[in-house]
Amino acid sequence: MDNITLRVARKEDCPRLLELIRELAEYEKASQEVTVTLEHFEAAGFGENPVWKAFVAEVNEQIVGFALYYVRYSTWKGCRLYLEDIIVTEKWRGKKIGQLLFEQLFKEAREKQFSGITFQVLEWNEPAINFYKKFQAKFDPEWVNVSIEMV
């Protein structure tokens, strides 16, 4: 097995992260939804007021996966880690890289004393659902996702 390393994402990783984001969007049948530019993505993560942080998984110095999160505040629960995306490129799935990234998120949430981790999963994405079930994730069918686009 190749040596897998985890580290905090750096600005120079952003082009590769966007490639993986596009791969995820294609898998989720929503390629057209990725409209963020590299410049905006970099500024949002590494600009004056960064809003996201990510951990990357590398094999032989090639990024093969990442987990991107930000802090979400719940008036009921306090600060929580909101996992926006976790992806391992198709070739590297099934090699415990996702598990390593998830465990790194747990470590981060504990260190920052967050009350938990929140995320979404598409109802048809059985591989992801089964993966999350291994971590005793609770699925909440009551809440409906809502978004308003600012055009």
SULLINLIN-V284385 format. One record per residue. N is the residue number from 0. RES is the residue in three letters. PSI is psi in whole degrees, -180 to 180 (* if undefined). OMEGA is omega in whole degrees, -180 to 180 (* if undefined). BURIAL is # if it has 16 or more other C-alpha atoms within 10 Angstrom, else .. Layout:
n = (N	N)
res = (RES	RES)
psi = (PSI	PSI)
omega = (OMEGA	OMEGA)
burial = (BURIAL	BURIAL)
//
This chain:
n = (0	1	2	3	4	5	6	7	8	9	10	11	12	13	14	15	16	17	18	19	20	21	22	23	24	25	26	27	28	29	30	31	32	33	34	35	36	37	38	39	40	41	42	43	44	45	46	47	48	49	50	51	52	53	54	55	56	57	58	59	60	61	62	63	64	65	66	67	68	69	70	71	72	73	74	75	76	77	78	79	80	81	82	83	84	85	86	87	88	89	90	91	92	93	94	95	96	97	98	99	100	101	102	103	104	105	106	107	108	109	110	111	112	113	114	115	116	117	118	119	120	121	122	123	124	125	126	127	128	129	130	131	132	133	134	135	136	137	138	139	140	141	142	143	144	145	146	147	148	149	150)
res = (MET	ASP	ASN	ILE	THR	LEU	ARG	VAL	ALA	ARG	LYS	GLU	ASP	CYS	PRO	ARG	LEU	LEU	GLU	LEU	ILE	ARG	GLU	LEU	ALA	GLU	TYR	GLU	LYS	ALA	SER	GLN	GLU	VAL	THR	VAL	THR	LEU	GLU	HIS	PHE	GLU	ALA	ALA	GLY	PHE	GLY	GLU	ASN	PRO	VAL	TRP	LYS	ALA	PHE	VAL	ALA	GLU	VAL	ASN	GLU	GLN	ILE	VAL	GLY	PHE	ALA	LEU	TYR	TYR	VAL	ARG	TYR	SER	THR	TRP	LYS	GLY	CYS	ARG	LEU	TYR	LEU	GLU	ASP	ILE	ILE	VAL	THR	GLU	LYS	TRP	ARG	GLY	LYS	LYS	ILE	GLY	GLN	LEU	LEU	PHE	GLU	GLN	LEU	PHE	LYS	GLU	ALA	ARG	GLU	LYS	GLN	PHE	SER	GLY	ILE	THR	PHE	GLN	VAL	LEU	GLU	TRP	ASN	GLU	PRO	ALA	ILE	ASN	PHE	TYR	LYS	LYS	PHE	GLN	ALA	LYS	PHE	ASP	PRO	GLU	TRP	VAL	ASN	VAL	SER	ILE	GLU	MET	VAL)
psi = (136	158	119	127	145	144	168	139	148	162	-40	-10	-16	-42	-42	-39	-40	-36	-44	-36	-42	-36	-43	-44	-39	-44	-38	10	41	38	-38	-14	-16	103	-3	140	160	-43	-45	-43	-46	-46	-38	-26	-25	11	-160	-37	76	141	-11	160	153	153	138	149	128	146	121	44	15	126	121	-5	165	162	119	132	169	171	130	139	126	127	-18	-34	-14	-156	135	151	123	113	109	-48	141	128	141	128	147	-43	-28	4	152	11	21	11	-42	-41	-44	-43	-44	-44	-35	-37	-41	-46	-46	-45	-41	-45	-37	1	38	156	-9	-172	135	144	176	157	140	139	-23	-6	73	-43	-42	-43	-46	-37	-49	-33	-30	-22	16	36	143	132	130	102	-6	-38	141	133	138	138	152	123	135	102	*)
omega = (178	-180	179	176	175	176	175	179	176	-178	-178	176	-171	177	179	178	177	175	-180	176	178	176	178	180	177	178	-179	177	-178	-177	-177	-178	180	-178	-179	176	177	-178	180	-180	179	-179	-179	180	-172	180	-177	180	-177	-179	178	176	179	169	178	174	-180	170	-178	177	176	178	-179	179	176	173	-178	-179	170	-180	176	177	177	178	178	-171	-177	-177	178	174	177	179	-180	-179	167	-179	169	-178	-170	-178	-174	178	178	-179	176	179	177	178	178	178	180	179	176	177	177	180	180	-179	178	-179	-180	179	174	-179	179	179	-180	177	178	174	177	-175	-180	-175	-177	179	179	180	179	176	-178	179	178	-179	-179	177	176	-180	-174	-178	-176	-172	179	176	180	173	176	-180	174	-174	*)
burial = (.	.	.	#	#	#	.	.	#	.	.	.	.	#	.	.	#	#	.	#	#	#	#	#	.	.	.	.	.	.	.	.	.	.	.	.	.	.	.	.	#	#	#	.	#	#	.	.	.	.	.	#	#	#	#	#	#	#	#	.	.	.	#	#	#	#	#	#	#	#	#	#	.	.	.	.	.	.	#	#	#	#	#	.	.	#	#	#	#	.	.	.	.	.	.	.	#	#	.	.	#	#	.	#	#	#	.	.	#	.	.	.	.	#	.	.	#	.	.	.	.	.	.	.	.	.	.	.	#	.	.	#	.	.	.	.	.	.	.	.	.	.	.	.	.	.	.	.	.	.	.)
//
